[in-house]
Amino acid sequence: MLGTVALLMLATALGGILEETGSFEVLTKKMMSKVHTTGSLISATIFSTFIVAFASGAQFLAIILPARTFVGNYKEMGIDTKNLSRCVEAAGTVGINLVPWGGTCYICCGNPWCQSG
Protein backbone atom coordinates (compact mmCIF):
# COMPACT_ATOMS: atom_id res chain seq x y z
CA MET A 1 0.00 0.00 0.00
CA LEU A 2 2.89 2.34 0.69
CA GLY A 3 4.06 1.91 -2.92
CA THR A 4 0.68 3.07 -4.22
CA VAL A 5 0.62 6.12 -1.97
CA ALA A 6 4.22 6.99 -2.89
CA LEU A 7 3.42 6.69 -6.60
CA LEU A 8 0.44 9.02 -6.28
CA MET A 9 2.40 11.53 -4.20
CA LEU A 10 5.23 11.63 -6.74
CA ALA A 11 2.76 12.06 -9.60
CA THR A 12 1.09 14.94 -7.77
CA ALA A 13 4.48 16.57 -7.18
CA LEU A 14 5.31 16.20 -10.89
CA GLY A 15 2.03 17.86 -11.80
CA GLY A 16 2.67 20.75 -9.46
CA ILE A 17 6.16 21.24 -10.85
CA LEU A 18 4.92 21.14 -14.47
CA GLU A 19 2.15 23.62 -13.74
CA GLU A 20 4.07 26.10 -11.59
CA THR A 21 7.12 26.25 -13.83
CA GLY A 22 4.94 26.61 -16.92
CA SER A 23 6.64 23.64 -18.60
CA PHE A 24 3.40 22.02 -19.70
CA GLU A 25 2.15 25.30 -21.16
CA VAL A 26 5.35 25.70 -23.17
CA LEU A 27 4.97 22.15 -24.49
CA THR A 28 1.38 22.77 -25.55
CA LYS A 29 2.01 26.17 -27.19
CA LYS A 30 3.70 24.53 -30.17
CA MET A 31 0.72 22.22 -30.55
CA MET A 32 -1.74 25.11 -30.15
CA SER A 33 -0.13 27.02 -33.02
CA LYS A 34 -1.55 24.36 -35.35
CA VAL A 35 -5.05 24.42 -33.82
CA HIS A 36 -7.56 26.40 -35.88
CA THR A 37 -10.79 24.41 -35.69
CA THR A 38 -12.97 22.92 -32.98
CA GLY A 39 -12.03 19.39 -34.00
CA SER A 40 -8.32 20.09 -33.85
CA LEU A 41 -8.69 21.68 -30.40
CA ILE A 42 -10.55 18.65 -29.09
CA SER A 43 -7.94 16.34 -30.64
CA ALA A 44 -5.14 18.35 -29.05
CA THR A 45 -6.90 18.14 -25.69
CA ILE A 46 -7.27 14.36 -25.90
CA PHE A 47 -3.68 13.93 -27.10
CA SER A 48 -2.26 16.03 -24.26
CA THR A 49 -4.39 14.12 -21.75
CA PHE A 50 -2.87 10.86 -22.97
CA ILE A 51 0.62 12.38 -22.81
CA VAL A 52 0.13 13.42 -19.17
CA ALA A 53 -1.39 10.02 -18.34
CA PHE A 54 1.59 8.16 -19.79
CA ALA A 55 4.13 10.56 -18.28
CA SER A 56 2.71 10.61 -14.76
CA GLY A 57 0.66 7.43 -14.39
CA ALA A 58 -1.91 9.36 -12.33
CA GLN A 59 -5.53 9.61 -13.44
CA PHE A 60 -6.38 12.78 -11.56
CA LEU A 61 -3.30 14.53 -12.89
CA ALA A 62 -4.15 13.47 -16.45
CA ILE A 63 -7.53 15.12 -16.03
CA ILE A 64 -6.63 18.26 -14.09
CA LEU A 65 -3.45 19.46 -15.83
CA PRO A 66 -4.77 19.56 -19.44
CA ALA A 67 -8.10 21.00 -18.29
CA ARG A 68 -6.41 23.90 -16.51
CA THR A 69 -4.09 24.47 -19.46
CA PHE A 70 -6.71 24.44 -22.24
CA VAL A 71 -9.55 26.31 -20.53
CA GLY A 72 -8.40 29.64 -21.99
CA ASN A 73 -8.23 28.23 -25.51
CA TYR A 74 -11.77 26.87 -25.28
CA LYS A 75 -13.09 30.24 -24.08
CA GLU A 76 -11.09 32.04 -26.78
CA MET A 77 -12.62 29.88 -29.52
CA GLY A 78 -16.11 30.27 -28.03
CA ILE A 79 -16.50 26.58 -27.17
CA ASP A 80 -18.36 25.73 -23.98
CA THR A 81 -16.03 24.43 -21.28
CA LYS A 82 -18.28 21.41 -20.69
CA ASN A 83 -16.77 20.06 -23.93
CA LEU A 84 -13.32 20.42 -22.38
CA SER A 85 -14.55 18.59 -19.32
CA ARG A 86 -15.94 15.75 -21.41
CA CYS A 87 -12.72 15.40 -23.40
CA VAL A 88 -10.33 15.24 -20.47
CA GLU A 89 -12.66 13.00 -18.48
CA ALA A 90 -13.09 10.53 -21.32
CA ALA A 91 -9.40 10.41 -22.21
CA GLY A 92 -8.23 10.50 -18.59
CA THR A 93 -10.45 7.79 -17.16
CA VAL A 94 -10.12 5.42 -20.12
CA GLY A 95 -6.55 6.29 -21.08
CA ILE A 96 -5.07 5.67 -17.65
CA ASN A 97 -6.03 2.01 -17.90
CA LEU A 98 -3.63 1.69 -20.84
CA VAL A 99 -0.68 2.80 -18.71
CA PRO A 100 1.00 -0.24 -17.11
CA TRP A 101 2.78 1.90 -14.49
CA GLY A 102 -0.39 3.87 -13.66
CA GLY A 103 -2.02 3.83 -10.27
CA THR A 104 -4.99 1.84 -11.53
CA CYS A 105 -2.90 -1.02 -12.94
CA TYR A 106 -0.54 -0.90 -9.98
CA ILE A 107 -3.40 -1.44 -7.56
CA CYS A 108 -4.90 -4.27 -9.60
CA CYS A 109 -1.64 -6.10 -10.32
CA GLY A 110 -0.25 -5.52 -6.85
CA ASN A 111 -3.37 -6.92 -5.22
CA PRO A 112 -2.68 -10.47 -3.96
CA TRP A 113 -6.28 -11.50 -4.69
CA CYS A 114 -5.85 -10.67 -8.39
CA GLN A 115 -2.76 -12.82 -8.84
CA SER A 116 -3.09 -16.43 -9.89
CA GLY A 117 -1.11 -19.23 -8.40
Secondary structure as GFF3:
##gff-version 3
##sequence-region A 1 117
A	DSSP	alpha_helix	2	21	.	.	.	ID=ss1
A	DSSP	alpha_helix	23	32	.	.	.	ID=ss2
A	DSSP	alpha_helix	38	56	.	.	.	ID=ss3
A	DSSP	alpha_helix	59	76	.	.	.	ID=ss4
A	DSSP	alpha_helix	81	95	.	.	.	ID=ss5
A	DSSP	three_ten_helix	96	98	.	.	.	ID=ss6
A	DSSP	alpha_helix	103	110	.	.	.	ID=ss7
###
